[in-house]
Amino acid sequence: MLRFTPLPQVGAMVFLLIAGVSEAWAVGAEATVRAVKSGDWSDGKIWSGGHLPKSGDRVLIGKGMRVKYDVVSKEVIYSVHVAGRLDFARDRDTALHVGVLKVSPGADARTVEDVHHHHGPLPGGGGTGAALTVGTLDHPIVRGKRAEIVLHYLEGMNKKNAPAIIARPGGRMTFAGAVMSRTWVKLGKTAKVGDKMIELAEEVKGWGVGDEIIVTGSKKQYRPRGKKYYDHQPVETEKRVIQGIKGKTIALDKALKKEHWGKGNYRSEVANLSRNVVVRSADPKGVRGHTMYHRYAGGSISYARFAGLGKKNTLGRYPIHFHLVRDTMRGSSVIGAAVVDSHNRWVTVHGTQYLVVRDTVGYQSYGHGFFLEDGTEVYNVLDRNLGVQAFNGPRMKGMALPFDPNDGAAFWWANGKNTFTRNVACENFRYGYRYDSQKRSNFDSNLMIRTEDGKRKKVDIRRIPIFKFEDNESHTEGLYSFAFAGTEGVGPDVRHPHRLGRLKAWETHYALRVGLPTMLIEDVDIEGAAYGVYRPWFKDHVYRNIRIAATGAEPFNRGMDDRSEQHGRITVDGLRFEKLSYGGQMPLIQISDNNLSGDAESHFRNVKVLGRKDARRWPLVNRGGGARVEPRTARGVPVYLHDYFGAGRDAKVSSVKAKDFGGESGGYKSYPGLTGRDARVAELKGVKFPKLLDPVDDEAPATIVTWPNVEKGGVVKIRGGKLRIEGTATDNGKVVKVLVNGKDAKSLEYGYGKWAVELSGLKAGKFEIKAYGMDEAGNVEKTAHVMRMKLVE
């Protein structure tokens, strides 16, 4: 099993050492040191007793107090309760060692262990105003200065709950480091064994000497003989330190030991793991820390590093955790973060809506990495993230979805109404991407879901179509690249199919498992897999423009693999096989043996086979390999190849084992290159290519304002009466407009995936932002993102 190694730290940083507490802690309860007025932490005059907090103290920064943390201190503060504000200085290195850091206003008498409390704003004077800022989105910790948050466990603390940083209802936490133009990019040139220089595909800003990077693997590795299933497969990702950088060229501290591809369509990634704001455990080999946002909390994470966090085999204790937030943190985001060496996931989105996770790098985790936890999550956007080496993790007692084995997916979710775009997964234990939604005796898939009108309604989540899944990539995985399964044939209707588009899977075992009914799958590129389209639940599947190359076992699988069952009709328009290796008599397209619906058929059009040198190998169509199933249904499943013999001259291929096979009297015969040993073909004319789906777009976009990001009534500064507003919009179709206070926003990239607008003529005082989207079908968002704030000059 691979071991995690703590990453080297460079330079002076801000230290936040966290240890737990095990008793109730009300505002001011048992505080040994209090801020008696606002000011700098280094000024003893602001503290009760007239001296700075020291090791073992319980510190209270009360409501109305504002303290700037401006020192490098090795004192281990037992606990800090922020009911006012604690702002880290941006012009110097700072170091804070602390036990428990709780951000919570008002008379909060709940125990520190009660991390799952998620009710409304605090009674008895709760409200807003409590804030921890380690940089802000508009004023991050400046480049060249560092803030490191290290979570310490002290003997006698509660190991399940401590150490931790918690934002309670009404509390805000923001971690913002220096911005990078990109946190990861593709290689621009193949890096060979022994190279100490690598070339990126594009120049990057914000990377520097001393930064730690990874170069991801390019070749699929298998477990050596004798290794157990739960042992992670060998990996080729290599970790290095930047010694120099000029333009697109990076000098490494050590030569590479593996080749990493950097040309053509299949290239490795280079990711930067260093940030100048860091949260980590002091002893990752001991008791680790975690962070959590509660409902009615606030804040965002931007270009910060979370390392050595996550409690293995402990539910709810993750490096970054949005816990049952619902839509109360709409507009919050995790942008440009690096989550490294986690023992329990990377980013967990639990019972939360309208969260943006973008440009975040996850490297090494036990259990799933980017994880949507309980199936109620909707309208979240995961865009351009990189997930590398999510390892096989343990099942944890009390998991919301008991059917989830937690077996190592970079991306895992159970509700289709979320957006996944431009992400890459690499070298994960079992899956790059895994959608799984089941109904069990111990789990009811009918859940209360937020609908687009803002109300909550009980819905069978298995019937919610996959909203947007486009431009995602997976390579060198342990088993699956893309896996969509689990509903046992329950799915959306033909007007609202699951949609997958522009996917790339290479150097993998199972490239694309499509175990759901009613799917529209377009523009898929598979190369270097053992299995291409695998274990499909064939019913109302429409495939368009599929390329399968150098796939050596089963390129286009029969229905449900060894069960050889087909539940309905499928169409495939544009299928290209390339770079055929040996193959033997294994067919490129497999016939399903059992026709469960009675009307199951497979229709193919525009099929091309390139590079087949011997017609006796790789027949185009035959019964499946591996386990052979004796047909038990009255009808077989015919395969139609439209225009195969010329325009209007269609081929109907049937299994000779099918109970309704017509034999030679039905005009069937063998045809070299087309039929295998157990298949025969008959020529027909004018067979209609069926239309299985009738997709409509009757759902409006979801819009999220990511800047400004302030609490209700928070202060926002304007300059010359102007305010720039930024955000994200997503839709199952095409967003064509985002309006902000009636003004058109400009799409910055990816079809309003990022947008911005500048409002002018503004004056100081109360102000409301109202943003909503429209799509190509004319749907207008029903629940605009509304933010209320106070503008100041």
N, C-alpha and C positions, 0 to 999 in steps of 0.2 A: 504494500500500500504506500502511495506517495505520502511524504511528510511535508507539512507546511513549515517553511522557514521564515522567521520574522525578517522583514525587509530592512535594509540599512537606512538609518536616518541621517540626514545631512543638515548641518547648521543648527543654530538656535531656533527653537520653536516654542509655541504656546503649549504648555503641558496642562491637561485637565485630567487628573487621575481620579478615577471614580471608585469608590468603595460603597458597599451597601449599608443600609441600616435595617433594623428589624423591629423598631417600635413605631407607634403612631407619631406623626409629626404634623402638628397644626402650625398655622402661621405663627411664628415666634415661639412655639413650644420648645422649651429646653434650649433655645438659642443662647449660646455663650457670648457671641459677638453680634452686635447689630450696627447697621449703618444709621447714624443719627442725622446725617445730612448728605446731600449729593456731593460728589467729587471724585478724585482719583483714588483708586485702591491703595496706592502708595502713600497717601496722606493719612497718617495716624489720627489726625483730628476728626476725620469723618466717622471713626469707629467708637463705639462705647468702650470705655476703658482707656482710650487714647493710644492704642497700639494696633498694629496690623494683625489680622487673623493669623494664627499659628497652627501647627499640626494638632489635630484632635478637636479643633473648634467646630462648633455648629454655627454657621453664619446665616443671618437673615438680612436680605436687602428688601425692606418693606415697601409697601405701596407708596408711590410718590417719590421714592428715592431713585437716583440715577448714578450708578457707579461705573467709572471707566477703569477697566482692568489694564494696568500699564506696567506690570513688573514681571520679571523672571524670578520665580520663587520655587524653592524646593520643599516648602512647607506642605504637608499633606493635610488639607482641610477635610474634616470628617464629612461635612455636608454643607451645601449652599442652597438655600431656598430663595429663589428670585420671585418676589411678588411685585417688585418695581422693575428696574432695568439693570442689566449687566452688559456693558458694551466693551468689546475688546478693542484696544488701541490699534490703529492701522499703520502707525508710523514707526513701529518698533517690534522687535521680537518680544513675546510675552509667554509666561509659563504659569499655569495654574494647576495645582494638584488638589483634587477634591474627592470626597467620598461619593455622596449622592448629589446630583444636580437636578433640582426640580424647579420647573418654571410654571408657576401657578399663582393667580391673583386671589385675593380674598381669604376668607377663613376656611382653608382647606385642611380638614382634620383627618382625611383618609390616610391610611398607612402607605408607606412607600411601596410595600409589596403589592398594593392594590393596583397593579399596572393595567388591569383590564377594565377599570372603571371607565365608562364611556357615556355617561348621561349628559344632561344639558349644562349650561353655564352654572357656575357655582352659586349657591344661595348665599344670602347674608353678605352682600357687597362684593360679589365676584366680578363680573364684567371683564373689561380688557385692561391692558396696560403692563402686564408682566411680559418681559421679553429678554431673551438671550440673543445677542448678535455677535457672531464671530465673523465680522464683515457683513455687508448687506449687498443686495443685488446691484444697487447703483453705486455703492462704495465698498468694493471687496477689499480684503487684506491685500495690500499693494505687493506687487512683484518685488522679490528681494527680502521681504519680511515673512516670517513664518508663524503659524499658530497651530500647535499640535495638542490634541485632546487625547490623553491617555487614561484609560479606565483601569483603576486599581481595585483589587479585592483585598480587604483587610480581614484578618482572622476573626472569626466569630460572626461575620455578616451572613445574611441569608444567601446561599449560593445559587438558589434558583432565580432570585430577582435582582441581585446586585452582582457587579456594579451596573449602573444605568444612568442615562440622561433621559428625562421624561418631560414632555410638554403636556400639561393638564389642560382641561377646558379653560379657555381664556388666556392661555400662555402661548407665546410665540418663540420659535427657535429658527434662527437663520445662520447657515454656515456658508460663507461665500469666499472662495479663493480667487486668485488671479485667473482671468479668462484665457482660454486657449481657442485658437481658430478651429481645431479639431482635436479630439482626444485619441482617435485612432484613424489610421488610413491604410490603404492597400500598399503593398510593395510595388515599386515602379520598375524593378529589375530583379531577376532571380539572384538570390543570395546563395552562394555555394559554400560547401564545407571548407572551413579555414578562413573565410572572409571576415575581416574586421571592419569593413565599410559596407553599409547598405544604402540603397537608394529608395526613397519614398515616391509614391505616385504623384504627390503634390507637396508643395511647401507648407510648413506648419508654423504658426506663431504661438509663442508661449511655452515651447519646449526649450530646455537648456541643459548645459553640462551638469552632470550629476544626477539627472533624472533617470529613474528606473523604467525600462521598457520591456515588453515581450514581443517576440516574433513568433507568430502562430505556426503550427504544423501544417504540412502540405500533403503528407502521405498517410493513408489509413493504416493503423497498426492493430494487430490482433494479439490477444493474450497468449503467451507461450503455453505449451502443453503442461498440464499439471496445475495451472493456476485456477483458482475458484472463480465462480461466476461473479462474486461480489468484489473481486480484485479489479481495480481500474486497469484498463488496457494501457500499454506503453504509449507515451506521448512524445511529440516532437517540438512542442512549444519551448522556446528558450528565452531565459530572462537575462538581460544585460543592462549595463549602465552607459549612458551617453558620455563619451569622452570629448566629442566635438560635434558641431553641427553647422553646416553651411548650405543654404539653399535646400535642396531635397536630399542632400547626402549627410549621413550620420556615421560618425566614428564610434566603434564599440570598445568597451574595456577588455573584452576577450573575443577570440575567434569563435565563429559558429561551428557547431558540431554536426549540424544537419543542413540539408538543402531546403530552401524555402522558395516556393515558386513566386515569380514576380512578373510574368508576362502572359498574354492571352486572357482568356475568360476566367481562369481559375488561379487566383493569387492569394497568398497569405496576407495577414494583417500585421501591422506594427502598432502597438498601443502603449500610451504613456500612463504609468501607474503612479507617478509622483504628483503631488499637489502641495500648495503652501498653507493649506488648512487641513489638519489631520485629526481624526478621531481614532484612537486605537486602544487596545488592552495593553496594560503594562506587562502582563505575563500571559501571553497567548497559550503557553503550555499548561497554565493553571486555570483559574476561574476567569472566564471572559465576560466582557461587558456587552451591553446592547443599548439601542435608542428606540424611542417610541413617540409618535404623535397621537394624541387622543382626539375624539370628536370635539369640535368647537375650539381646537387649538389652531395655530397658524404658523406660517413661515415656509421657507423653501431651502433647498440645498443646491449649491452651485460651485462646481469645480473644487470639491472637497474630497478627501480620501478617508475611507473607513476601513481600518485594517485590524486583523486579529480579533474580530468581534464575533458574536453569535454563539449561543450556548448549545452545544451538541445535545440532541435528544431532549430538548426543552421547548415545549410549544410556546410561541409568542415572544421569543427572545432572539431577535434578529438584528443585524447591523443597522438597517434602515427599515422602519416598520410604521405604516400608516394603519392604525388600529380602529376599525369600525367607525371610520370618519364620515361615511355617507357623502353628502355633497357639501358639508360644512367647510371644507378646505378647497373648494373649487378655485382654481387659479394657482394652487401650490404646485411645485415642480421639483424634480431631481434632475439637474442638468449638469453634464460634464463630470459627474462623480466617478471615483474609482473605488470599488469595493473588493478588497483583496484578502485572501486567506480567511474565509469565513467558515465557521463550524455550523452555521445554520442559515442558509440562503444568502442572497445579496440584497435585493429590494423586495419587501413584502407589501402588497397592496391588498388589504383585508377589509371587505365590506365598505369600499371606498369608490367614489365616482369622481370623474373630471380631474384626474391627476395626470400630469405629463412627466414621463421619464424619457429623457433624450440624451444621447451622446455619453451614456454611462458605460463604464467598463467593469464587468464582473470577472474576477480571476480567482478561481479555486473556491469551492464551497461544498459542504456536505448537504445533500438534498438539492431540490430545485433552486435555481438562481433567481431569476425575475419571476416572481410567484404571485398569482392572484388566488387568494386563499379559499374563499367559501362559495363561489358561484353567484354571489349577488353583485359583483363588481361590474359596472357598465360605464361607457363613455370615457374610459381611460385610454391614453395614447402612449404607446411604447415605440419610440422612433429612433433609429440609427444607434442602437445599443450593441455592444459586443459582449457575448457570454462565452467564457473559456473555462472548461474543466469544472463543471458541476458534478461532483462525485456522488456515488450511491450513498444515500443517507438512511437513517433509521425511521421506521414508522413511529410516530409520537402519540402518546395517549391523549385522547381528546381532539384529534384532528377533525376539522370541520367536514371534510370529505373523506369518509372512511375507506373509500375505494382507491385512494391515492397511495401508492407504495413509496412515494418520496425517493424514487430511484434515479435521480440525477438528470433533470432536464434543464437546459439553459433558460427556456421559457415554458411556463406551465399555466394553464387557465381552463376554466370550465364554463364560462359564459361567453357566447359569441359576440356580444355587443361591446367589443373593445377593439382598438386599432393596433395592429402590429405592422410596421413598415420599416424598410431599410435596415433591419437588424441582421447580425451575423452570429451564428453559433458554431463552436469548434471544440472538438475533443471532449465532449460531455459523455458521462458514463453510459446513458441509455438513449437519451433523446436530445436533439437540438431544440425542437419545438414539439410540445405535446398538448393537444386539446383533448380533454376527457370529461364526459358528462354522463353520469349514470344514475339510475334509480335502483336502489337496493332495499332489502328488508330493513336495514338499519339506516337508510337515508332516503328521504322524500325529495325528489328533484323539483317539486313545486315550491318555489321560493318567492318571497316578497321582493319584487324588483322595481327599481325606479323607472318610470316610463318617461317618454319625451315630453309629456305635459306636466312633469314634476310630481305626479302622484305615485304612490306605491301600489302595486298590483301583484297578486299571486300568479305566477307563470311557471310552466314547466320549462326549465332552462334548456332542456334537450331540443326544444322546438325553436329556440332563438337562433336565427341564422348567423353565421360568422360574418361580422359587419365589414371589416376591412383587413385583409391579410395580403399584402403586396410587397414585392421587391425585397423579400427576405432570402437569406442564403444560409447554407449549412455545409460544413465539410469536416472530414476526418472524425466523425462521431463514433462512439462506442457501438451503437446498434442502429438507431433510427435517425434520419435527418428531420423529416416532417412526419408526424403521426397524428391523425385525426380519427378518433375511435371512441367507443364506449357506450353509445346510445342504444345499441341493440335494435337498430332499424327505426328508431323514433327520430324525426327531424322536421324541418320546416316544409312548407308547401312549395309547389313548383313555381309560384310567383315570387318567392323569397328564398332562393337557394343559398346554401353556403357558397361563398366566393373566395377563390384563391387565385392569385395572379402574379406572374413574373417571379417565379421561384427558381432557385438554383441550388442543386445538391451535387456534391462531387466528393470523390474519395470517401465513400461511406458504405454501409452494409445495406440497410433498407432505406431507399431514397424517399419514397412517398407512400405512406400508408393512408388510404382514404376509406376508412371503415364507417362512413356516415352515408345516409341516403341524401339525394337531392343536392347535388354539387355542381357548380360551374367552375371548371379548372382550366386556366388559360396560361399559355406562355411559360412552360416548364422546361428547364434545361437540366438533364441528368447525365453525369459522366463519371465513370469509374466506380460504379456501384455493383454490388452483387445482385440486388433486386431493384427494379425500377419502380413501376406502379405495383404496390404490394397489398395483398389481403383486402381488396376493395369490397365494400358493401354495394354491389352493383344494383342501383335502382335510381333512375332519373339522374344519371351522371352524364354531364356534357363536358368533353375534353376538346380543347382547341390548341393547336400548335404545340405539340409535345415533342421534345427531342430526347432520345435515349441512346447514349453512346458508351462503348466500352463497358457494358454491363453484362457480366459473365454468367449469371445463373438463370434468372427469370426476369426478362425485361418488362413484360406486361402480363401480370399474374391473372389467374382465374379468380372467380368470385370466392372470397373468404379462404383463399389459399387451399390447404389440404381438405377443407370441408367441401370444396368445389360446388358452391351453391350460389346461384344468381337469383336475385329477388325481383328484377325488372329489367327494363331496357336501358341501354347506354348508347351514346353516340361519340365518335372520335373523329374530328375533322382536322387533319394535319398531324401526321405521326411519322417521325423520321428516326430510323435506326442507323447508327453509324459505328465505325471502328469495331467491327465484329471480330471477336477472337475465336477460340476453338468452338465452343458451344455444343458440339455433338449433335444429337437429335432433339435437343431441347428447343421448343418453338419460341419465336419472338412474341407471339400472341397466343395465349392459352385459352382453350375452350372450357367453359364451366360445364360440369356433368349434370347438375340437378337444376331444373327449372322450377323454382318454388312457387312462383306466381302463375305459371302456365303461359304467360306471354313474354317471358324474358327473351331478349335478343340483344346482339351486339352489332352495331353498325359502324363501319370504318370507311373513311373517305380520305383521299389524298395521302396514302401511305407510301413511303419510300424506304427502300432498303439499300444502303450504300456501303460498299466495301465487302460484300459477301463474295468470296472467291470460289467457294465450292457449294453448289446448290444442294448437295446431299447433307450439308450441315446447316443448322439454323433454319429449318422450315419456317415459313411465315406463321402458319396456324397449325396447331395440333392440341391434343389433350395435354393437361399439365404434367410436369415431371414430379419427381418425389413420390409421395404417397398417391396411389391410384385409387379412386373411389368408384365403386360400382354404381351406376346410375339407378336411382330408385323412383324417379318421377316419370310420369307417362310421356312427357315431352323432353327433348334435349334442348340445348341452347344454341341456335344457329348463329354463325358469324357471317355477316354480310360485308363484302368488300365492294363498295360502289365504284363503278367504272373501271374495274380491275382489268377487264379484257378489252377496254375501249369505251368511248362515250356511250352511255346507255346500256352497256353490257356488264352486268354485275355478277359477282361470284358469291355463291352461298356455300359456306363450308360447314359441314356437320361431323360430329363424332360417329364413328362406326359403332360405338357402344350404346348410343342413344336408342331408347326403345322405339322411337318413331323414325329411325333412320330408313330412308327409302331405298338404299342400295343402288346397284347399277340400273335397275328398272326405273329408278327415279332420275336417271341421268347423271349420277355421281361417278366420279372417277378420281384417280390420283393425278397430281399435277406437280412435277418437280419444282422445288423451290417454294411452292405454295403450301402443299399439304404434307403433313407428317404421316407416320405409319398408321395412326388411328384416326385419320381425317380424310374426307373425300369432298370434292367440290362439284357443284352443278352450276351451269351458267343460266342466269335469268336476265330478263330485260325489264328495265323501267321500275326497279324496286324503289319505293319512296324513301328518301332519307328523312327520318322522323324528326319532328320538333318536340323535344321533351320538356323544355322549360319555357316559361313565359315571364321572364324577370321584369318586375316593376320597381321603381324607386318611389316609395310612398312614405319615406322617413326623412325627416329634416336633418341638417347637419348638427353637430355638437361643437360649440364654441367655448374656448377657455381663454380668459385674459390672464397672461402670465406676468405682465408688468403694466402698471404698478401692482405690487403684491403687499397689501396692507390690510390690517384688520378694519372692521367696520368703524368709520369715523376717524381712521388713521390720517396722519399728516403726510401730504405729498407736495413737494416743492415744484413750482412752475418757474420758467425763465422767460421773461418777455411775454407773458400771457400764453405760453405754449406748453403743451404736454404731449410727449410721445407715449403711445400705448402699443403694446405688443401682445401677441397671443398665438393660439393654435386653433385650427378648425379641421374637423374630419367628417367624413360622410361615406355612406356605402356606395355612393355614386360619385359625382363630381361637384365640388364646391365652386360656385361661380361668383360669389360675392359675400363679403363680410362688411356689415355696417356697424360703425361705432358712433353713437350719438348722431346718427343720420348721415355720417360721412363714410365714403368708400375706403376701406383699408386696402393696402397694397400687398399682394402676395409676394413674399420674399423667396420662398422655395417650396417645392413639392405641393403645388396646388393649394395654397393657403395652409399647408402644414406649418408654416411660419408666416405671420403677417404683421404689419405695422401700420400705424396711422398717426398723424400729428394733428392735434386739435389746437386751434389758435383763438385769440380773443377772449381768453379765460381771465377770471378775476379771483382774487383771494376770497375764501369762504367755503361754504358747503358745496359739494359737487357730487354728481352721480354719473358713472359710466354705464352705458347700456350697449352691449355688443351681441350681435346675433348673425347667423349665417343663412344663406340661401343656396340651393343646389340647382343643377341643370334641369331637373324635373319640375322645378317651381316650388319645391317644399321650403317653407319658411320656419325657422326654429321657433318653437313655442315657448321655451323657457330661456330667455336671453340671460347672459351673464351680467348681473347688475352688481356694481360696487359703489359704495358710498364712502366718501372721504372728505377731508378738509384740505383745501388748497392754500398754500402760503407762497409768497414771493421770496 
